[in-house]
Amino acid sequence: TFSRNYRLKIHMRIHTGERPYQCSHCEKLFSGKDTLKKHIRLHTHIGELPYKCNQCDKAFLVRGALKNHQSVHTEERPYECSTCDKTFKTSYQLKSHMLVHSVEKTYQCSKCNKKFANINNLKNHMIIHTVERLYKCSNCDKSFKSNSHLRRHMLSHTGVRPYQCSLCDKAFSVNGDLNKHLVIDS
């Protein structure tokens, strides 16, 4: 049971997949304000980082972040999903991944039939059907609502992939694609 209504609301976001709070430093999404505030401290912390990796020069503010990081130094993936047999380096990655199987996508786009877990994601998606796309890619059939989106897309044709996933070997030309991958791959 939940003593406060907002705690129930935050808990329900585990089941809906809703993450309305976004970090302004790295674009990571969170289900609650408190979790976001704790995360932001990792970006804004000034001073010594007490937890140091013994295999590289990285250091962390909290022990859990160090433990999570250390999995990049091994190929071992001991946490296995019982639904789809995907394996993960940390229990947190497995737990996050399990949301993929538990979230029911009940909100469907009337234009393209794509389904979403919550109404806000559907509303954000609907924008792509209403905004005129004047900026067309000369290399493929995609078009965009702004020149900056087209320029970002053009990176996908150059082969340059500066955004590296910390969980696997995949790299992306666009940061947003990395963020989508992290949601799917975790």
N, C-alpha and C positions, 0 to 999 in steps of 0.2 A: 504494500500500500504506500501511497505517497501523501505526505503531510501537507504539501503545498501544491496548488494547481499548476504552477509553472514547472515544478519538478516532473509532474506527470507529462506535461507538454514536451519537455526536453526528452524524457524517456520515450515517448511515442515517436520521436524523430528517428530513433534507432530502427523502428519498423517501417517508417515511410521513406527513409533515406534523405529527408529534408535537412539541408545544411545552409541556413540563411545567413550565417555570419562569415565574412571573408577577411582574411589577413591582407592588409594593404601592402605588406612587404613581399609576400611570395604567392599570393592568390589562393592559398589553401583554405578550404571551407570547413566550418564547424557547426555543430548542432546547437551549441549554447554559448552565451556571452562569456561565461566564466572560463570555458575551455579556450576560447579565442584569446582572452586576456593572458592566460598562462602561456599560451603559444607565443604571443607578441613579446613577452619577456625574453624569449630566446633570441629575438632579433635585436632588442634594445639593451640587453645586459651589458654593462660596462664594468670591466674589472677581470679578475682571474676566473678562468673556467677550470674548476677543480678536477673534472673527470677527463683524463687524458688517455687516448688510445695508445697501446704499447706497440702497435704495428705501423702507425703512420703519425703525422703531426697534428691530427685533429684533436680538439678538446671540446668538452660539453659542460653545460651548466647543471644538468641533471644526470644521475646515474643511468636512468632508463634510456636516455638518448644515446649514451655511450654504448650500452649493451645492444641497442638496436643497430647502431653504426657498425659494431664489430662483426656483424653478420656479412658485411660486404667483403670481408677478408677470407671467407670460406665459401665453398660451393655447396655445403651441406644445407638441405632443405627438409628438416625433420617434421614440419607441420603440414599434414595432408588434409585436404577437403574431402569429407566423406560423400559429398554429392557428385563432384566432378573429377576427383583425383588430382587436382592441381596441388602443387606443393609450394611451401613458403618457408622463408628463413626464420621468421619470428611468429609468435602466437598472435601478436597484434595484427600482422598482415593477414593471417588466416581469418581472424575475427572480422576484420574489415571486409574481406572477400566474401564471407558468408552472407553479408547483406545483399549481395547480388542475387542469391537464391531465395532470400526471404521477402524481398520487396516486390509487391505486386504492382505491376504497371497498369493502372486502371484508367489513366487519362490519355485519350487518343486524339491526335491531330486530325481534324476533319479534311484537311487538304492533302496530306501525304500518308496518313494512317500510322505514323510513328507514335509509339506509346511512351508514357512518362509515369514516374512513381508519384509525382505530386503536381498540383495545379500550377504552382509557380514556374516549374520547369516547362510545362506546356505553354504557358503564357509567353515566356521568354522565347521559346521556339517559334511561336506564331509570328513573331516579328519578321522572320525570314520570308514569310509569304506575303507580307504587306508592304515592305520597303522595296522601292524600285532599285534595281541593280544596274547601274550605269557603267561600272568599271569591269571590263571583260578581260580575261586572261588570254594572251595570244598563243599560249602553249596548250591549253585545254579548253573545255567548254564551261568552266566555272566563271561566275560573275559575282561582283561584290558591290556593297552599298557605299563604300568609300575607297579612295585611292590608297589610304594606309592599309586597309585590309587586303587590297590587291598586292601591294608591295610585300606584305608579310607572306601572302600565299606564294609569291614568286620564288621565295626561298625554297619551297618544296621542289622546284624544278632545277635548282643549282646543285643539290646534293650536300649542301652545307647543313649540318645537324648539330648545333651548339648545345641543345638541351638534352642532357644525358639522364636516364632513369637511374636512381640510386639502388633500385631493387633488382634490375636485370641489365643486360647489355644494350637495350634499345636506346636510340637517340632520335631526336625530333628537330625539325627545322623551326617549329613554332611552339612557344611555351604552353599555349592552350592545349595543344595535342599531347604534350607530356602530362599535363594535369588530368586530361581525360583518361590517358593510359594508366595513370596512378590509381584512379578510381576503379577502373576495370581490373587491373593487375593486382590490386591489393585485397 
